[in-house]
Amino acid sequence: MPAAPSLSNIQQELLKLYSSNIADTDLLNIKRYLAKYFASKAIDEADHIWEQKGYNNEIMNKWLKENNTDDKGGH
C-alpha cells in the first residue's frame, strides 16, 4: 500500500485551528478571508504578467472588440 502524502504546512495549520469548535460565523469569516487572500495573490500575479508583457488598456480593448465581433458571427 502506498504511503499517504504528508500534509502541507497550510493543511497542518488549518487542522490545528479546526481541532477546536468555532462558531459557524467565524468559520464563514475565515473562508471569506482565505478567498480574498488568494484572489488578491492571483490579481497581483496577473498584474505582474500584464506589466511584464507590456499590456495596456488599448490592447485589452482591441481584444475585447475582436471577441465581440467573433461572437456575432451568426453561430
PEPETA-V470519 format. One line per field, one symbol per residue. ss: DSSP state (2 for helix, 1 for strand, 0 for the rest). phi: phi as a letter, one per 40 degrees, with the letter a starting at -180 (. if undefined). psi: psi as a letter, one per 20 degrees, with the letter a starting at -180 (. if undefined). Layout:
ss->???
phi->???
psi->???
This chain:
ss->000000002222222222000002222222222222222222222222222220002222222222222220000
phi->.ccccccccccccccccccbcbcdcccccccccccccccccccccccccdcccgcacccccccccccccccccgc
psi->pqqqqqqrhhggghhggiiqpqqhhggghgggggggghggggggggggggghikqrhggghggggghhghhjjk.
